[in-house]
Amino acid sequence: MNFLRGVMGGPSAGPQPSGADTIQKLCDRVASSTLLDDRRDAVRALKSLSKKYRLEVGIQAMEHLIHVLRTDRSDSEIIGYALDTLYNVISNDLEEEEQEENSAKQVDDLGSQFTEIFIKQQENVTLLLTLVEEFDFHVRWPGVKLLTSLLKQQGPQVQQIILVSPMGVSRLMDLLADSREVIRNDGVLLLQQLTKSNAAIQKIVAFENAFERLLDIITEEGNSDGGIVVEDCLLLLQNLLKNNNSNQNFFKEGSYIQRMKPWFEVGDDNCGWSAQKVTNLHLMLQLVRVLVSPTNPPGATSSCQKAMFHCGLLQQLCTILMATGVPADILTETINTVSEVIRGCQTNQDYFASVNAPSNPPRPAIVVLLMSMVNERQPFVLRCAVLYCFQCFLYKNQKGQGEIVSTLLPSTIDGNSVSAGQLLCGGLFSTDSLSNWCAAVALAHALQENATLKEQLLRVQLATSIGNPPVSLLQQCTNILSQGDKIDRRGSKVQTRVGLLMLLCTWLSNCSIAVTHFLHNPANVPFLTGQIAENLGEEEQLVQGLCALLLGISIYYNDNSLENYRKEKLKQLIEKRIGRENFIEKLGFISKHELYSRAAQKPQPSFSSPDHVMFDHEFTKLVKELEGVISKAIYKSSEEDKKEEEVKKTLEQHDNIVTHYKKVIREQDQELEELKQRINTLTSQNEQLQATVTQQVSQIQQHKDQYNLLKVQLGKDTQHHNSHGDTFQMNGIQTEEVSKLKEELEEWKNKHELLQGQLKEKDSVIEKLSSSQLEMGTTEQASQISKLGGLEHNNELQKELEMLRSQIQLQSVEISKLQMENQKLQVMNATADPLLGDSGAAATSSELEGRLEQEMKELKSEVKALSEEKESLKQQLDSSSSTVAILQDEKSKLQREVAESKKEQDDLLVLLADQDQKISALKMKLKDLGVPVEDEDDTESGDQGDEDEDGDEEEQDETAAVCYHEN
């Protein structure tokens, strides 16, 4: 214990050992001591020395400490001391005082070297992951801190070890569910380091329900009003979502975007924001921008933008945008966030156009933002953010472009209020160079890829001064450009000219009418050639390049409508005044400029200072597109230009046709949508009607069942009354009702007789048809099958007729029964007691009358059905007679074909006989000439073969003749 007292600073006899010796003795004690208490005390002593003697403890004790972690896991206290000691050795997060004391001994990469030694054996990291699973606070917390320090020092290597370790990431995710806030918060810091620049781990962490847990923590901590824990959670969310399309899609599909809306609920009192709240809200806005960044795939960005609109997040951001008392950096970041939420999304752009600022009178948010952009007193970063917002509002938004340009046209100018067009013109011609540049770029975006608006903007007239006639906007731009440095401006000397040249290049590109208006001013072309031809300083080289681009656009999109400025003449002018090679070299100054390369990287204008504001992102795309074609156009001959013009005209015609068909297709799509809607409505109506019909059918069936029950009950009652006496049943039937029944029976008898007569007539017609069919069927063998089929069909018809007759007979029997009942009724009426009550008799007679009417209706329906069946039988007979006629025609055709074939055979026989005679004559001639001829045997055999053939042919002829006679 004296040794430990010396180490811990207590009194001891003899000289004090040095730090290295003490550490060596402690290490020996840890390695050799058999008692756990001794080893624990030694490790505690090493922990106390590890901050002051970091290098010595790391070199001598690391192996012993790792061995303790492996062997003494049952004692949480010694494990905690060992983990704390390793953390002090590996971590670079020493206190400032200790850093000053040990500054001479510190090595910059000391922590990295110790980390490399620790992770050299991957089992050490796996062991540490196992210890982090322990619930004991004294083990888990130092384990989390040590693992975080390892990730800070050697991140990629430790990430790879954890990634291949079984359930490595899942073990660490459990830290977020720990009820002890210290461990949970340090777990968030650990996951921050773990997910840096590793997409595989980011996906695993996301699918381990990280989004749900982190958003719950943010909500529990108070959203933007929370402390540094909210900041850590937001940084971890950024790690998981940034440049990870899979996690972004998972975040959107999990409806987590909707949970971001409460973050931006800012109250009316926005004074006195804490620094932590500003930081939290800044990170929240950045997280929204990660989801809708222009660098993401267009489909993913568009779906996130729609989700943000539908859940009300965009509306909440616009509320912050128009609120008062919001800090400047939060307002700037909010403008940038709104910009990317609406960029390229028509629905969001339309909503943003409808937002009004809370002023009196209300003004559109776009106008208020443009006022800030052209105001030189506003912060530079805020002005750049407003320009970016305006660019995103007009990106792929022809409707918005038209609304901005319309505020410049004479017919729509409102003198009572400030419009966006008036602000842009004011900024374009102000004495502040940055306002000139911003207004020029904003106006160029209003014309981007919209030839119609480029033509309309030519109508804009400006009143320069009192008493002078108005000049066009194009003319005023060229006037300011030609004046150059003569006007005293605040800011960069070339910034105004660069902005105006970018505007003119965008305006004239792909618009021949604008090129003609530009060339119509005789001072423009000499000014451009003079600027290009001069040898100016480095700052002016950029202006020279843009002038070359503008002159090249004037050549490439020239329609040769001005005789003095045709393509050929402009090319000759360049050749004489500048030289083609010199022109191409000056044109290349643009793309070689450093600021051009920066602007081409991303759409958001990000400049370190106002002097670096030169290029716009969309303009860099235009330069990349036109630089090559202008270079080729300068070297082209007149013939090639003509061919190119013809090709252009053909392409324009083709484009017009395509546009026409697109319009037709669009109209057809609209019609289809309308028809689909009509079909849907009719289908729903049909379903409702079918349901109604089904309901009515069921009701009818119920009524039928009730009627049948009543009928049965009536029959039973009738039998019961008959057993007691027939006189009681017919006791009040009046003679008039009986006479009516007689008349109806007579009518039905007459109708029945008429129907029987019609049946007999139709029977005779059917017999005649069948007999005529039998006579026709005996003349040909080929039609026997059809005749048999017809007879069978007639037999079936006869059977059906017999059935109908039997049914009629049954009906006549029923009629006779009814007549008998009627007679009985008359007799019973005559013998009935007149003193009996009339009420029961009246009811009985009404029931019988209804019964008779029902049976009469049934008889009518049956007679009608019989007549319809007879009509169908007649139609079938007519069809059979037409079939017989068709068969007769086919028979006559076959007979004619047989006769023709016989005639052809006779002609062939004649030809064969002539041929035999010729052959025999030729043989005789050959013999006379001495030419050897076939032997007699061969000849005989050949003759025998011919005879056989002739015999076969004769047999065929005989067979054909027999067939013919049989036919």
Phi, psi and omega in degrees: 000335176299324180297316181291325177298322179294322180291319184277359175100008180280172180290142180210153179275145176092180182287151179282132178286157178287168182297318181295320180294317179300315181297321179296318179294321178296321178295319177297321180296318178296321185282326191253341185290137180267340179274134181296324181296320179295316180296321179297316179296322180293318179293323177297321178294319177298323179298318182292333179269349190291333180282321182280320182246060185298313184295314184294317179296319180297318183289315190270329192255351187299314181297319180295322180293320177296321178296322177298318179299327182280319192264332186251041183290343180287339181254108184292332184291313180292327177295318178297317177298318181296318180294320177297320180296314179297323178296317179297326181286317187276324187286146175263003184275061176277158178289157187299320182296316180294325178295321179291321181292322185255019184298328180288329184270344185291143172246138186302319185255030181297314179297322179294322180292316178296323178296318179298321177295319183293318185271002178302323173259114185296338179298333179296317179292320178298320176298319179295322176298322178294320180292326179296335178289340182297141181278340182301127184301320184289349177256314187291314184296309177296330176295319178296316180295319180294317180294323177297318179295322177298318180293325178294322185280312184227069188300301184302319181294315180294322177302317181294320179296316180294325182294320182275349179286136181299125179057028183296310182290322182296324178298319182287332178294336179295342180297329182291340180265003181290135182286342179275118188298328182298313180292319179298315181293319176291332174296323176297317178296321178297315180292330174302311181291326183291326186266002181293122171055036177222099186294325182295313178294324178300319179293318180297314180298318180296318182279356172268024175068034180292321183300315181298314183292318182292319179293326175296318179297317180298319179294317180297325183278354175104024178055231185290340178277358181287179183266210185289341177296320176298318178301315180296319179295320179293322177295321177294320177298321176297319177301320184287330188258331187292126179058028178233094186295325180297313180292325178297317178295319178296321179296318180289315182294332178280006179060034178277341178298323180297332182280354178276344184300317180297343179298329190254021176277096183258135181284178180290327181271100183254023180271146173070049176289135176286158180298325180291322178294320177298317179296316181297314182293325177298316179292324178296318177296320178296325179294322175297319180293328177300322183286333184242026182295141177298342179279348177287162174302139185304321181296317180294317179298316181297318180295321177294321178298317179295319179297321180293328178288315184291329180273356177089009180291319178297319179298321180294320178295320178294329176296316176298322182299323183263000182282161178255152177083008179281135178303152187298317183290327175292320179297318179297314180292327177295319178298316179297323180292313177301323180303312184282337176289328182263351187297117176076005180249109188299320181298314181292324178295320178295320178295317181298324179295336182270354182285134179243146176282147180284067180240174180234109359285160180297139178240149177299146180299327180297318180296318180296319180293319179295327176299323177290325183292320183269004178266114185289349179279344180286154179300147183300317182295322179294320180295320177295322179295320178295319177299318179297321178296318179294320177297317180292327177295325182269354184291118181054038183229081182294329177296314179294321177300316179297322180293322179292313182294327182295334178288350177264341185285149185300325187285343186245005182285128179254118184284346184273342183224156179275130180252169179296321180295319179295321178295320180294318178294321178297318177291329182292328185245019177280176181268004177263119186296324180293323176295320176302313184295314182296317180294320179296317179293319179298317179293325177297323177292333176291340180256358188299122175054042180216088184295328181297315180290329176298322178288320181294326182293341177293341181279348185291128179244139181241138175268107185283317180204164183291132177094340179266146179293152179291153177238158181287159178299321179297317181295320180294322177297316180291328177296313179295323180296319182287334179289331173063235185274007181292330179273134180281116183235154176268129178113203184294146181287324186262353186298316180297314181295321178298317179297315180294321179294322176296320178297314181295320179296318178293321182293315185279338183293131177061032177214095184295326181295318178295323177298318179297317178297322180294316181286342181293336175280115186292347183272348188288311183295315176301323179297314181296314180296323178295319178296319183289322187285336184288152174259096184254181181287182185294324180294324182282347180298325179295319177296320178299316178299318179292324175296320177297320178296317180295319178293322177296321176296322179295333177277314188292323181257023180278130178263011176060029179281338177259123186295322184281346182233044174288165183304315184296319182292322178294322177295319178297323179296318177296318181298321183280313187277323188245313189098137185296315182297318179295321179298314180296323179295316179295324177297326180286349178300331185293303186290342180274352183286143182296318181293333175296316180296321178295316183293332182284351186284315183211157185293328184289127177288111180236109183235142180286330180207162180300333181292339181271003180279107181226311189243153176251148185298314181294328178292326177298325176296320179296318179297316179299326181284322189265339186301315181291315184291326178292319178300319178291321182296329181294326183267000183280149176274174182293324180294317178296324177296319179297315179299319181294322178296320178297317178297320179297317179298318178299317179295322178296317177299316178299317178297322178296318178297315180298318179298317178300313180294325176299319178297317179298315181297321179297316178296319179296322177298319178297317178298318178299317179298318178297317179296321178298318178297318178297318179299318180297316179295316179296323178297316178297318178297318179299317179297319178297317180295320178297320177298319178297316179298316179300319179296317180294320178300317179297321178295318178299318179298320177298318178297321178298315179299317178298321179296317179297319178299316179297323179296316179297316179298322178297318178298317179297318179297322180296315179298320181297318180290325179297325180293331180270343179148130183287340184292331184287334185287316189260027191289005179207012180293127182280153182292332181295319180295322179295321179295323177298317179298321178299314180300316179296322178296321178297317179300316181292328176297314180299316179297323180295319178296318178300316180296323178295320177297317178298323179296319180296317179301316181292327176296318179295321178298317180296319179296318178299315180298318181293322179293319179295327179291322178295321179295318180292328185286348183274357188268343186221146180280325184293335183264011182295320183296315179296324178297317179299317178299319180295319178297316178300319179297318179295321177301317178299318178298320178298319179298317178298322178296319178299318179299317179299319179298318180297321177297320179295320178298318178299319179295321178296323178297318179298321179297317179298321177300316178300321178298318178299317179297323180296316179298318178299320179299320180297315180298315182294329178293322180292324184265002185288154178279117182290349183276349181290158184295148182277340188292312180295320180296318180299319179296318182295317180296321179295323178295316179295321179298317177298321180296316179297318179298320179297316181293323177298318178298319179297319178298318178301314181296322179293318179297320178297318178297321179297318180295322178294321178296322178297319178299318179295322178297320179297317178298320179296321178296318178300318179295324179293322179294323177294325177296320179298318180297321179296319180295323178296319178299317180297323179298315180296324177297318179296321179297317179296321179294322178296318180296318179296319180295324178295321179296319179296322178295319178299319179295323179294321179297319179297318179297321179294320179297317178299322181293320178298318179298317179297320181295316180297321179295320179295321178298318179298318179297321180295321177296317179299325180279352177090014179275133181293139180240165183302153180295167181291326180296316179296321180296319180295316179299319178296321179294322178299318177298319178296320179298320179299318180296318179296322178297318179298317180296320178296319178298319178299319180297317179297317180300316179298320180294320179298313179302319181298313180295321178299320178296000000 
